[in-house]
């Protein structure tokens, strides 16, 4: 699966090279290092526009080739997590058991297919999915309550899996092929301008690893102004490389869709039907980030 851009809340997990700010804080606390003063609370998650309009071509939602299309992918992934969380809370509510500590569903962006206009406008902070329950007040249970929590969490996970099973196979194959662009000579050459471009903007980060480590530090410090400035710098300095990747990715995607035509035809029928069924069952609605 592709690496994901970090954000301050509800990251699906740390990427191989990019740690979510909240995860980094937790790792530091467990490392045995001298105790440090608590970091300031993260700033409020900014509101962004969303849309519930499904794309005319469902493949755009499953097999993104542009940053704009990844907004559809984020919405699909987040919808499964929203349905799972709603099912979890319904299961626990029937048994009068509190929900275990967990972050609410959020949109998760992809760094292999960066949505530069969105990052430029909204920064790196994550966006909680509309309709998600607030995680505040959740607490772990003990004994029988813990067993109920475990059973309900499995039931919720099964709801998410019932959606993902429709598309995860072909999507995984696409992301594997798309990841080959990381080492494409044209892409590597274009990425050579990233560090110098940042330096010209007085950002001390020679490469992406160093850059996102700096983003993490800004987020942990609650430095909204600094984080947004870094987002604008990233959008500007990554554009030359992303222009090259986008050209290559679109050609690769065209070939991939031709090779997987029958799977995509099936998705265009099965996936919308499953989404609508989950919307009716859990009184939720799919949504996608928008500019």
ZIGIVEN-V678816 format. One record per residue. N is the residue number from 1. PSI is psi as a letter, one per 40 degrees, with the letter a starting at -180 (* if undefined). Layout:
n=N psi=PSI
n=N psi=PSI
//
This chain:
n=1 psi=i
n=2 psi=i
n=3 psi=i
n=4 psi=i
n=5 psi=h
n=6 psi=i
n=7 psi=i
n=8 psi=d
n=9 psi=i
n=10 psi=f
n=11 psi=i
n=12 psi=e
n=13 psi=i
n=14 psi=h
n=15 psi=i
n=16 psi=d
n=17 psi=e
n=18 psi=h
n=19 psi=h
n=20 psi=i
n=21 psi=d
n=22 psi=d
n=23 psi=d
n=24 psi=d
n=25 psi=d
n=26 psi=d
n=27 psi=d
n=28 psi=d
n=29 psi=d
n=30 psi=e
n=31 psi=e
n=32 psi=e
n=33 psi=i
n=34 psi=i
n=35 psi=h
n=36 psi=i
n=37 psi=i
n=38 psi=h
n=39 psi=i
n=40 psi=i
n=41 psi=i
n=42 psi=i
n=43 psi=i
n=44 psi=i
n=45 psi=h
n=46 psi=i
n=47 psi=i
n=48 psi=i
n=49 psi=i
n=50 psi=i
n=51 psi=i
n=52 psi=e
n=53 psi=h
n=54 psi=i
n=55 psi=i
n=56 psi=d
n=57 psi=h
n=58 psi=d
n=59 psi=d
n=60 psi=d
n=61 psi=d
n=62 psi=d
n=63 psi=g
n=64 psi=i
n=65 psi=e
n=66 psi=i
n=67 psi=d
n=68 psi=d
n=69 psi=d
n=70 psi=d
n=71 psi=d
n=72 psi=d
n=73 psi=d
n=74 psi=d
n=75 psi=d
n=76 psi=d
n=77 psi=d
n=78 psi=d
n=79 psi=d
n=80 psi=d
n=81 psi=d
n=82 psi=d
n=83 psi=d
n=84 psi=d
n=85 psi=d
n=86 psi=d
n=87 psi=d
n=88 psi=d
n=89 psi=d
n=90 psi=d
n=91 psi=d
n=92 psi=d
n=93 psi=d
n=94 psi=d
n=95 psi=e
n=96 psi=f
n=97 psi=h
n=98 psi=i
n=99 psi=i
n=100 psi=i
n=101 psi=h
n=102 psi=i
n=103 psi=i
n=104 psi=i
n=105 psi=i
n=106 psi=i
n=107 psi=h
n=108 psi=h
n=109 psi=i
n=110 psi=h
n=111 psi=d
n=112 psi=d
n=113 psi=g
n=114 psi=h
n=115 psi=g
n=116 psi=d
n=117 psi=d
n=118 psi=d
n=119 psi=d
n=120 psi=d
n=121 psi=d
n=122 psi=e
n=123 psi=a
n=124 psi=e
n=125 psi=i
n=126 psi=i
n=127 psi=h
n=128 psi=i
n=129 psi=h
n=130 psi=h
n=131 psi=e
n=132 psi=i
n=133 psi=i
n=134 psi=h
n=135 psi=e
n=136 psi=h
n=137 psi=e
n=138 psi=i
n=139 psi=i
n=140 psi=i
n=141 psi=i
n=142 psi=i
n=143 psi=b
n=144 psi=d
n=145 psi=d
n=146 psi=d
n=147 psi=d
n=148 psi=d
n=149 psi=d
n=150 psi=d
n=151 psi=d
n=152 psi=d
n=153 psi=d
n=154 psi=d
n=155 psi=d
n=156 psi=d
n=157 psi=d
n=158 psi=d
n=159 psi=d
n=160 psi=d
n=161 psi=d
n=162 psi=d
n=163 psi=d
n=164 psi=d
n=165 psi=d
n=166 psi=d
n=167 psi=e
n=168 psi=d
n=169 psi=d
n=170 psi=d
n=171 psi=d
n=172 psi=d
n=173 psi=d
n=174 psi=d
n=175 psi=d
n=176 psi=d
n=177 psi=d
n=178 psi=d
n=179 psi=e
n=180 psi=d
n=181 psi=e
n=182 psi=d
n=183 psi=e
n=184 psi=h
n=185 psi=d
n=186 psi=d
n=187 psi=d
n=188 psi=d
n=189 psi=d
n=190 psi=d
n=191 psi=e
n=192 psi=d
n=193 psi=e
n=194 psi=d
n=195 psi=d
n=196 psi=d
n=197 psi=d
n=198 psi=d
n=199 psi=d
n=200 psi=d
n=201 psi=e
n=202 psi=f
n=203 psi=h
n=204 psi=g
n=205 psi=h
n=206 psi=d
n=207 psi=a
n=208 psi=d
n=209 psi=d
n=210 psi=d
n=211 psi=d
n=212 psi=d
n=213 psi=d
n=214 psi=d
n=215 psi=d
n=216 psi=d
n=217 psi=d
n=218 psi=d
n=219 psi=d
n=220 psi=d
n=221 psi=e
n=222 psi=f
n=223 psi=g
n=224 psi=d
n=225 psi=d
n=226 psi=d
n=227 psi=d
n=228 psi=d
n=229 psi=d
n=230 psi=d
n=231 psi=d
n=232 psi=d
n=233 psi=d
n=234 psi=d
n=235 psi=d
n=236 psi=d
n=237 psi=d
n=238 psi=e
n=239 psi=d
n=240 psi=d
n=241 psi=d
n=242 psi=d
n=243 psi=d
n=244 psi=d
n=245 psi=d
n=246 psi=d
n=247 psi=d
n=248 psi=d
n=249 psi=d
n=250 psi=d
n=251 psi=d
n=252 psi=d
n=253 psi=d
n=254 psi=d
n=255 psi=d
n=256 psi=d
n=257 psi=d
n=258 psi=d
n=259 psi=d
n=260 psi=f
n=261 psi=d
n=262 psi=d
n=263 psi=d
n=264 psi=d
n=265 psi=d
n=266 psi=d
n=267 psi=d
n=268 psi=d
n=269 psi=d
n=270 psi=d
n=271 psi=d
n=272 psi=d
n=273 psi=d
n=274 psi=d
n=275 psi=d
n=276 psi=d
n=277 psi=d
n=278 psi=d
n=279 psi=d
n=280 psi=d
n=281 psi=d
n=282 psi=e
n=283 psi=f
n=284 psi=i
n=285 psi=h
n=286 psi=i
n=287 psi=i
n=288 psi=h
n=289 psi=i
n=290 psi=i
n=291 psi=*
//
